C-alpha cells in the first residue's frame, strides 16, 4: 500500500493545466500562483475555476498531460 505522500502509479496520463503568474504572488480561483510553474489536474478544478484562470491576463495557462508517476495520489 502506498503512503499518502508517495506518488502512486496510474495507467494513463491525466489532463491538467500549468499555471504561471506574471507577478510574484497572485490569487485566483481559490489558489495561490507564483512565477514558478504549478501543474494542477483538471479534476481538481471546476469549470468556473478553469475559466477564471484562462480569462485572467496576469496568468499564463496552458494544457498539459501529467504522466502517471507525476500525479500525487494516483493509483
N, CA, C and O atoms as a MOPAC input file, in Angstrom:
PM7 MOZYME 1SCF
protein

 N      0.84600 1    -1.18600 1     0.00000 1
 C      0.00000 1     0.00000 1     0.00000 1
 C      0.88800 1     1.24600 1     0.00000 1
 O      1.84600 1     1.33500 1     0.76800 1
 N      0.55900 1     2.21200 1    -0.87400 1
 C      1.36200 1     3.42800 1    -0.97200 1
 C      1.04300 1     4.37000 1     0.18300 1
 O     -0.08900 1     4.42200 1     0.66400 1
 N      2.04200 1     5.09900 1     0.61300 1
 C      1.85400 1     6.08300 1     1.68400 1
 C      1.23900 1     7.34200 1     1.09900 1
 O      1.30500 1     7.56500 1    -0.11000 1
 N      0.64400 1     8.16200 1     1.94500 1
 C     -0.09700 1     9.34200 1     1.49900 1
 C      0.74600 1    10.30900 1     0.68300 1
 O      0.24400 1    10.88200 1    -0.28400 1
 N      1.99800 1    10.50800 1     1.03400 1
 C      2.80600 1    11.49600 1     0.31700 1
 C      3.64100 1    10.88400 1    -0.80100 1
 O      4.43700 1    11.58500 1    -1.42600 1
 N      3.47500 1     9.59400 1    -1.06300 1
 C      4.18700 1     8.96500 1    -2.17200 1
 C      3.34100 1     9.05700 1    -3.43200 1
 O      2.13200 1     8.83800 1    -3.37300 1
 N      3.95500 1     9.38000 1    -4.58500 1
 C      3.19300 1     9.33500 1    -5.82500 1
 C      2.76500 1     7.89500 1    -6.09500 1
 O      3.56400 1     6.96800 1    -5.96100 1
 N      1.50600 1     7.71300 1    -6.47500 1
 C      1.01700 1     6.38900 1    -6.82200 1
 C      1.06500 1     6.23300 1    -8.32900 1
 O      0.96200 1     7.22200 1    -9.05500 1
 N      1.21700 1     5.02900 1    -8.80400 1
 C      1.28200 1     4.76700 1   -10.23700 1
 C     -0.12600 1     4.71800 1   -10.80900 1
 O     -1.03900 1     4.17900 1   -10.18200 1
 N     -0.30100 1     5.27600 1   -11.98900 1
 C     -1.56900 1     5.23200 1   -12.69900 1
 C     -1.31300 1     4.73600 1   -14.11200 1
 O     -0.18700 1     4.81000 1   -14.60400 1
 N     -2.34000 1     4.23600 1   -14.75900 1
 C     -2.16900 1     3.65600 1   -16.08400 1
 C     -2.06200 1     4.68500 1   -17.18900 1
 O     -1.19000 1     4.56600 1   -18.05000 1
 N     -2.91200 1     5.67900 1   -17.19200 1
 C     -2.94800 1     6.64200 1   -18.28900 1
 C     -2.57500 1     8.03700 1   -17.78600 1
 O     -2.63900 1     8.32700 1   -16.59100 1
 N     -2.18700 1     8.88400 1   -18.73000 1
 C     -1.85800 1    10.26500 1   -18.37700 1
 C     -3.12900 1    11.00400 1   -17.96700 1
 O     -4.22700 1    10.67100 1   -18.41400 1
 N     -2.96500 1    11.99800 1   -17.12000 1
 C     -4.05700 1    12.82500 1   -16.64400 1
 C     -3.94500 1    14.18900 1   -17.31300 1
 O     -2.84700 1    14.72400 1   -17.46500 1
 N     -5.07400 1    14.74600 1   -17.71000 1
 C     -5.08000 1    16.08200 1   -18.29200 1
 C     -4.98600 1    17.10900 1   -17.17300 1
 O     -5.58300 1    16.94300 1   -16.10900 1
 N     -4.23000 1    18.16900 1   -17.42700 1
 C     -4.08000 1    19.21100 1   -16.42900 1
 C     -3.76800 1    20.54100 1   -17.07700 1
 O     -3.76400 1    20.67200 1   -18.30100 1
 N     -3.50700 1    21.51800 1   -16.24100 1
 C     -3.06600 1    22.82700 1   -16.70300 1
 C     -1.82400 1    23.23000 1   -15.92800 1
 O     -1.67100 1    22.91100 1   -14.74900 1
 N     -0.95200 1    23.93100 1   -16.61300 1
 C      0.22100 1    24.53200 1   -15.98100 1
 C     -0.07300 1    26.02100 1   -15.87100 1
 O     -0.44700 1    26.66000 1   -16.85400 1
 N      0.09500 1    26.57100 1   -14.67700 1
 C     -0.23200 1    27.97400 1   -14.43000 1
 C      1.01400 1    28.69800 1   -13.93400 1
 O      1.70300 1    28.22900 1   -13.02900 1
 N      1.28900 1    29.84800 1   -14.54500 1
 C      2.41100 1    30.69300 1   -14.14500 1
 C      1.87700 1    32.10900 1   -13.97900 1
 O      1.21800 1    32.63800 1   -14.87500 1
 N      2.15800 1    32.72000 1   -12.83700 1
 C      1.74000 1    34.10000 1   -12.58700 1
 C      2.78200 1    35.05900 1   -13.15300 1
 O      3.97900 1    34.77400 1   -13.14000 1
 N      2.31400 1    36.18600 1   -13.64200 1
 C      3.22800 1    37.22100 1   -14.12300 1
 C      3.71000 1    38.10600 1   -12.96900 1
 O      4.59200 1    38.94600 1   -13.15000 1
 N      3.12600 1    37.91100 1   -11.78800 1
 C      3.53800 1    38.61800 1   -10.57000 1
 C      4.16900 1    37.59800 1    -9.63200 1
 O      4.05400 1    36.39300 1    -9.85600 1
 N      4.83200 1    38.07400 1    -8.58500 1
 C      5.44800 1    37.16300 1    -7.61900 1
 C      4.42100 1    36.22400 1    -6.99100 1
 O      4.64000 1    35.01600 1    -6.90500 1
 N      3.30700 1    36.79100 1    -6.55600 1
 C      2.22700 1    36.01500 1    -5.94800 1
 C      0.91600 1    36.54700 1    -6.49000 1
 O      0.71000 1    37.75800 1    -6.57600 1
 N      0.02400 1    35.62400 1    -6.85900 1
 C     -1.25300 1    36.03500 1    -7.42500 1
 C     -2.30200 1    35.01300 1    -7.00400 1
 O     -2.05800 1    33.80800 1    -7.06600 1
 N     -3.45900 1    35.48800 1    -6.58100 1
 C     -4.53700 1    34.60800 1    -6.14800 1
 C     -5.67300 1    34.65700 1    -7.16600 1
 O     -6.13100 1    35.73100 1    -7.55800 1
 N     -6.11800 1    33.47400 1    -7.58600 1
 C     -7.25900 1    33.38300 1    -8.48900 1
 C     -7.81800 1    31.97300 1    -8.39000 1
 O     -7.06400 1    31.01200 1    -8.23400 1
 N     -9.11800 1    31.84700 1    -8.48000 1
 C     -9.82000 1    30.55500 1    -8.49500 1
 C     -9.53000 1    29.73800 1    -7.23100 1
 O     -9.45500 1    28.51000 1    -7.27900 1
 N     -9.36900 1    30.43200 1    -6.10700 1
 C     -9.15900 1    29.74900 1    -4.84400 1
 C     -7.77100 1    29.17800 1    -4.63700 1
 O     -7.56800 1    28.36800 1    -3.73200 1
 N     -6.81600 1    29.58000 1    -5.45200 1
 C     -5.44700 1    29.07100 1    -5.35500 1
 C     -4.44900 1    30.22700 1    -5.38100 1
 O     -4.74600 1    31.31300 1    -5.87800 1
 N     -3.27800 1    29.97400 1    -4.84400 1
 C     -2.17000 1    30.93000 1    -4.92500 1
 C     -1.25000 1    30.46200 1    -6.04700 1
 O     -0.89700 1    29.28500 1    -6.12200 1
 N     -0.86700 1    31.38700 1    -6.91200 1
 C      0.01500 1    31.08500 1    -8.03900 1
 C      1.25900 1    31.93800 1    -7.92100 1
 O      1.21300 1    33.03500 1    -7.36400 1
 N      2.35300 1    31.45200 1    -8.43300 1
 C      3.60200 1    32.18500 1    -8.40800 1
 C      4.27800 1    32.14500 1    -9.76300 1
 O      3.69800 1    31.67400 1   -10.74100 1
 N      5.49200 1    32.63200 1    -9.82000 1
 C      6.22100 1    32.67800 1   -11.07800 1
 C      6.82000 1    31.32700 1   -11.44800 1
 O      7.23600 1    31.12900 1   -12.58900 1
 N      6.86900 1    30.39200 1   -10.49400 1
 C      7.27000 1    29.02800 1   -10.81800 1
 C      6.04300 1    28.28200 1   -11.32600 1
 O      4.96300 1    28.43000 1   -10.75400 1
 N      6.17600 1    27.49200 1   -12.37400 1
 C      5.02200 1    26.76700 1   -12.91900 1
 C      4.39000 1    25.84000 1   -11.88300 1
 O      5.08500 1    25.13400 1   -11.15200 1
 N      3.06000 1    25.85800 1   -11.83700 1
 C      2.29200 1    24.96500 1   -10.98400 1
 C      1.38900 1    24.13500 1   -11.88600 1
 O      0.62700 1    24.68800 1   -12.68000 1
 N      1.46900 1    22.81600 1   -11.77100 1
 C      0.63100 1    21.93000 1   -12.57700 1
 C     -0.49200 1    21.40000 1   -11.70100 1
 O     -0.26500 1    20.90600 1   -10.59600 1
 N     -1.72300 1    21.51500 1   -12.22500 1
 C     -2.91000 1    21.09400 1   -11.49800 1
 C     -3.73100 1    20.16800 1   -12.39800 1
 O     -4.01800 1    20.52600 1   -13.54000 1
 N     -4.11400 1    18.98900 1   -11.90800 1
 C     -5.01500 1    18.13200 1   -12.69100 1
 C     -6.35000 1    18.83900 1   -12.91400 1
 O     -6.84900 1    19.52400 1   -12.02100 1
 N     -6.92600 1    18.67500 1   -14.09900 1
 C     -8.21700 1    19.29300 1   -14.37800 1
 C     -9.28100 1    18.82200 1   -13.40000 1
 O    -10.22100 1    19.56000 1   -13.10600 1
 N     -9.14500 1    17.61500 1   -12.89800 1
 C    -10.12500 1    17.07500 1   -11.95000 1
 C    -10.13300 1    17.84100 1   -10.63000 1
 O    -11.08100 1    17.71300 1    -9.85500 1
 N     -9.09700 1    18.63400 1   -10.35900 1
 C     -9.03000 1    19.43800 1    -9.13500 1
 C     -9.66000 1    20.81900 1    -9.29700 1
 O     -9.73000 1    21.58400 1    -8.33500 1
 N    -10.11600 1    21.14200 1   -10.49900 1
 C    -10.69800 1    22.45800 1   -10.77100 1
 C    -12.12000 1    22.31400 1   -11.28800 1
 O    -12.43300 1    21.36800 1   -12.01000 1
 N    -12.97700 1    23.25200 1   -10.91700 1
 C    -14.31100 1    23.29500 1   -11.50800 1
 C    -14.19900 1    23.99400 1   -12.86000 1
 O    -13.18200 1    24.62000 1   -13.16100 1
 N    -15.24000 1    23.88500 1   -13.66400 1
 C    -15.26200 1    24.59300 1   -14.94800 1
 C    -15.14100 1    26.10300 1   -14.73600 1
 O    -14.48300 1    26.79800 1   -15.50900 1
 N    -15.78900 1    26.60000 1   -13.67300 1
 C    -15.74600 1    28.03300 1   -13.37200 1
 C    -14.32500 1    28.46700 1   -13.00100 1
 O    -13.86100 1    29.51700 1   -13.44400 1
 N    -13.63900 1    27.66000 1   -12.19000 1
 C    -12.26500 1    27.99100 1   -11.81300 1
 C    -11.35300 1    27.98300 1   -13.03500 1
 O    -10.52100 1    28.87500 1   -13.19900 1
 N    -11.50900 1    26.98500 1   -13.88400 1
 C    -10.68600 1    26.89200 1   -15.08400 1
 C    -10.90900 1    28.10800 1   -15.98000 1
 O     -9.95800 1    28.66100 1   -16.53300 1
 N    -12.16300 1    28.52100 1   -16.12200 1
 C    -12.46200 1    29.69500 1   -16.94000 1
 C    -11.86800 1    30.96000 1   -16.32900 1
 O    -11.36100 1    31.81500 1   -17.05500 1
 N    -11.92400 1    31.09100 1   -14.99500 1
 C    -11.31000 1    32.23600 1   -14.31200 1
 C     -9.81800 1    32.30600 1   -14.62000 1
 O     -9.28100 1    33.37900 1   -14.89700 1
 N     -9.15400 1    31.15400 1   -14.57000 1
 C     -7.71400 1    31.11200 1   -14.84800 1
 C     -7.43600 1    31.51800 1   -16.28700 1
 O     -6.54200 1    32.32300 1   -16.54800 1
 N     -8.19400 1    30.96900 1   -17.21300 1
 C     -7.97300 1    31.26800 1   -18.63800 1
 C     -8.25000 1    32.73100 1   -18.97400 1
 O     -7.59800 1    33.30700 1   -19.84500 1
 N     -9.22300 1    33.33100 1   -18.27600 1
 C     -9.60900 1    34.71800 1   -18.55700 1
 C     -8.68900 1    35.74300 1   -17.90200 1
 O     -8.75200 1    36.92600 1   -18.23600 1
 N     -7.84100 1    35.31000 1   -16.98100 1
 C     -7.00100 1    36.23900 1   -16.21600 1
 C     -5.75100 1    36.62100 1   -17.00300 1
 O     -4.91900 1    35.75800 1   -17.27900 1
 N     -5.59700 1    37.90000 1   -17.37400 1
 C     -4.42700 1    38.31900 1   -18.15800 1
 C     -3.10400 1    38.26300 1   -17.39400 1
 O     -2.03800 1    38.29200 1   -18.00900 1
 N     -3.15700 1    38.18200 1   -16.06200 1
 C     -1.92700 1    38.11900 1   -15.27900 1
 C     -1.44600 1    36.68500 1   -15.03700 1
 O     -0.49600 1    36.45600 1   -14.28900 1
 N     -2.12000 1    35.72200 1   -15.68300 1
 C     -1.70800 1    34.32500 1   -15.58700 1
 C     -1.43700 1    33.75700 1   -16.97400 1
 O     -2.10700 1    34.10500 1   -17.94700 1
 N     -0.44700 1    32.88000 1   -17.04600 1
 C     -0.18500 1    32.10400 1   -18.26200 1
 C     -0.69800 1    30.70100 1   -17.96600 1
 O     -0.24200 1    30.05500 1   -17.02300 1
 N     -1.64500 1    30.23100 1   -18.77000 1
 C     -2.27100 1    28.92800 1   -18.54400 1
 C     -2.15100 1    28.11400 1   -19.82200 1
 O     -2.51400 1    28.57400 1   -20.90400 1
 N     -1.63400 1    26.89000 1   -19.68200 1
 C     -1.56600 1    26.01100 1   -20.85000 1
 C     -1.92300 1    24.59300 1   -20.45300 1
 O     -1.66200 1    24.16300 1   -19.32900 1
 N     -2.52400 1    23.86900 1   -21.39000 1
 C     -2.88700 1    22.47500 1   -21.16300 1
 C     -1.63100 1    21.62200 1   -21.12600 1
 O     -0.68400 1    21.85800 1   -21.87500 1
 N     -1.63300 1    20.62700 1   -20.24500 1
 C     -0.51900 1    19.68500 1   -20.16100 1
 C     -1.07600 1    18.29000 1   -19.89800 1
 O     -2.20300 1    18.13200 1   -19.43100 1
 N     -0.26400 1    17.28700 1   -20.20800 1
 C     -0.56000 1    15.91700 1   -19.81100 1
 C      0.34800 1    15.59400 1   -18.64200 1
 O      1.55900 1    15.80500 1   -18.70700 1
 N     -0.23500 1    15.08400 1   -17.58000 1
 C      0.53100 1    14.72900 1   -16.39200 1
 C      0.77900 1    13.22900 1   -16.44800 1
 O     -0.16300 1    12.43700 1   -16.46500 1
 N      2.03400 1    12.84900 1   -16.47700 1
 C      2.38800 1    11.43200 1   -16.52400 1
 C      1.99700 1    10.76500 1   -15.22000 1
 O      2.03200 1    11.40200 1   -14.16700 1
 N      1.62200 1     9.48800 1   -15.26900 1
 C      1.17200 1     8.80300 1   -14.05000 1
 C      2.12600 1     8.92800 1   -12.87300 1
 O      1.67100 1     9.07600 1   -11.73800 1
 N      3.41000 1     8.87500 1   -13.10000 1
 C      4.35800 1     8.96100 1   -11.99400 1
 C      4.44400 1    10.36000 1   -11.41200 1
 O      5.07700 1    10.55400 1   -10.37400 1
 N      3.81200 1    11.35600 1   -12.06500 1
 C      3.84500 1    12.72900 1   -11.57200 1
 C      2.55600 1    13.11300 1   -10.85200 1
 O      2.45100 1    14.22600 1   -10.33600 1
 N      1.57800 1    12.21800 1   -10.80800 1
 C      0.28800 1    12.52500 1   -10.21000 1
 C      0.28300 1    12.10200 1    -8.74600 1
 O      0.24000 1    10.90700 1    -8.45600 1
 N      0.32800 1    13.06700 1    -7.80800 1
 C      0.27300 1    12.69400 1    -6.39800 1
 C     -1.08100 1    12.05500 1    -6.09200 1
 O     -2.12300 1    12.59400 1    -6.46500 1
 N     -1.06600 1    10.92600 1    -5.42400 1
 C     -2.30800 1    10.27600 1    -5.02800 1
 C     -2.95500 1     9.42300 1    -6.08600 1
 O     -3.99700 1     8.82800 1    -5.81100 1
 N     -2.40000 1     9.32400 1    -7.28900 1
 C     -2.98200 1     8.48100 1    -8.33000 1
 C     -2.63700 1     7.02100 1    -8.06300 1
 O     -1.55800 1     6.71000 1    -7.55800 1
 N     -3.55300 1     6.13800 1    -8.40300 1
 C     -3.28700 1     4.70600 1    -8.16400 1
 C     -2.86900 1     4.00300 1    -9.42100 1
 O     -2.60800 1     2.80000 1    -9.39800 1

